[in-house]
């Protein structure tokens, strides 16, 4: 009789208590330098503050494939919620609060001003601009206060996402089911 009761309790917790209660992404995470299409590369840092449910994200884009020639940085701060098991991970919903871009390469400043990068033609070196909801080639920026649905998983010492940082995939309204985000993060 007790054995049956224990099995029922275990099944209840496995079915109705989300994996998020056991998952704790708190603290800092960093991706390796990851080459992109053509010659560029990307590297990212995340910091999860579980006391106020804020994740701070930086995405650094480089002109070369070895993360040596820095072009720009995208900084954004979001509220986050972890949910139930979904596909290969758990639900990870974010509500962007602030999205800024800083260009650190003079050639990129000139290119963005000539081509109205992110819709602006008044870029200055190392000066932050709000880019909420704008297209900043190659990224569609998140829009402030518009929720984004993704998934995440922590396996061993690695953190993976369904789509992050491929923001266009996140804006189509569908939550990814597979862990296909191009970056793998490790705790720091």
C-alpha positions in Angstrom: 0.0 0.0 0.0 2.8 2.5 0.9 4.7 1.6 -2.2 1.7 2.4 -4.3 1.2 5.7 -2.5 4.9 6.6 -3.0 4.6 5.8 -6.8 1.5 8.1 -7.0 3.3 10.9 -5.2 6.4 10.6 -7.4 4.2 10.6 -10.6 2.4 13.7 -9.3 5.6 15.6 -8.8 7.0 14.4 -12.2 3.9 15.4 -14.0 2.7 18.6 -12.3 5.7 20.3 -10.8 7.7 22.1 -13.5 11.3 21.3 -14.1 12.0 25.0 -13.5 11.9 24.6 -9.8 14.9 22.3 -10.0 16.6 24.4 -12.6 18.6 27.4 -11.4 20.4 29.4 -14.1 21.4 32.1 -11.5 24.8 33.7 -12.0 27.0 34.3 -15.0 27.2 32.4 -18.3 29.6 33.0 -21.2 29.6 31.6 -24.7 32.8 30.7 -26.6 33.7 32.7 -29.7 31.4 31.3 -32.4 32.1 32.0 -36.1 29.2 33.2 -38.1 28.4 33.3 -41.8 31.2 35.0 -43.9 34.0 36.3 -41.7 32.1 37.5 -38.5 32.0 35.9 -35.1 29.8 36.4 -32.0 30.3 36.0 -28.3 27.7 36.5 -25.5 27.5 36.9 -21.8 24.4 36.3 -19.7 23.8 37.1 -16.0 20.6 35.7 -14.4 19.5 37.3 -11.1 16.9 35.0 -9.7 16.0 37.2 -6.8 14.4 39.8 -9.2 14.0 37.5 -12.2 16.2 39.7 -14.5 18.6 38.5 -17.1 21.2 40.9 -18.5 22.5 40.0 -21.9 25.5 41.2 -23.9 26.1 40.1 -27.5 29.4 41.1 -29.0 29.8 41.0 -32.8 33.3 40.9 -34.3 34.6 41.6 -37.8 36.7 38.4 -37.9 36.1 34.8 -37.1 38.3 34.7 -34.0 36.6 37.4 -31.9 39.5 39.8 -32.1 38.2 42.8 -34.1 35.2 44.2 -32.1 32.5 45.8 -34.1 29.6 46.3 -31.8 27.8 45.3 -28.6 24.1 44.7 -28.0 23.0 45.0 -24.4 19.6 44.1 -23.2 17.9 43.6 -19.9 14.8 41.4 -19.6 12.5 40.0 -17.0 12.3 36.2 -17.3 10.1 33.3 -16.2 10.9 29.6 -16.4 8.0 27.3 -17.0 7.2 23.7 -17.7 9.0 21.1 -19.8 8.6 21.9 -23.5 10.2 20.0 -26.3 13.9 19.5 -25.5 14.0 22.1 -22.7 11.8 24.1 -20.4 9.8 27.2 -21.3 11.9 30.4 -21.0 9.8 33.6 -21.5 11.4 37.0 -21.5 10.0 40.5 -21.5 12.6 42.9 -22.9 13.0 46.0 -20.8 15.9 47.8 -22.4 17.8 47.2 -25.8 20.8 49.2 -26.6 23.6 49.0 -29.3 27.1 50.5 -29.0 29.4 50.5 -32.0 33.1 50.3 -31.2 34.6 50.2 -34.7 35.0 53.5 -36.7 34.4 51.6 -40.0 31.1 50.3 -38.7 30.0 53.7 -37.5 30.6 55.1 -41.0 28.8 52.1 -42.6 25.8 52.4 -40.2 25.6 56.2 -40.8 25.7 55.8 -44.6 23.2 52.9 -44.6 21.0 54.1 -41.8 21.9 51.2 -39.6 19.0 50.4 -37.2 17.2 53.3 -38.9 19.7 55.9 -37.6 22.2 58.0 -39.5 23.8 59.8 -36.5 25.9 57.0 -34.9 28.9 57.9 -32.8 31.8 55.8 -31.7 31.1 54.1 -28.3 27.8 55.9 -27.7 24.8 53.7 -26.8 21.5 54.0 -28.8 18.1 52.5 -28.0 17.3 50.0 -30.8 14.1 48.4 -29.4 12.2 46.8 -32.3 14.6 47.9 -35.0 16.3 45.8 -37.6 20.1 46.1 -37.1 21.6 43.9 -39.8 21.9 41.0 -39.2 19.6 41.0 -36.2 16.0 41.9 -35.6 16.1 43.5 -32.2 13.6 42.5 -29.5 10.9 45.1 -28.9 10.6 46.6 -25.4 7.7 45.1 -23.4 6.8 42.5 -26.2 7.2 39.0 -24.7 9.5 36.5 -26.4 9.0 32.7 -26.0 12.1 30.4 -26.1 13.2 27.3 -24.3 16.4 26.6 -22.4 18.2 23.6 -20.9 21.1 23.2 -18.5 22.9 19.9 -19.1 26.0 19.3 -17.0 27.8 22.7 -17.1 26.2 23.9 -20.4 23.3 26.2 -21.0 21.5 26.0 -24.4 18.5 27.8 -25.9 16.0 26.9 -28.6 16.8 30.0 -30.7 18.7 32.6 -28.8 20.5 34.7 -30.1 18.8 34.2 -33.5 16.2 36.8 -32.6 14.2 36.6 -35.9 13.3 33.1 -35.0 11.9 34.2 -31.7 9.7 37.0 -33.2 7.5 34.7 -35.2 5.3 33.8 -32.2 6.3 30.1 -32.1 8.2 28.6 -29.2 11.0 26.4 -30.5 10.9 22.8 -29.5 14.5 21.9 -30.1 17.7 23.3 -28.7 19.0 24.9 -31.9 20.5 28.2 -30.6 23.9 28.7 -32.1 25.7 29.5 -28.8 26.5 27.2 -25.9 27.1 28.9 -22.6 29.3 27.8 -19.7 29.1 29.2 -16.1 31.8 31.7 -15.2 
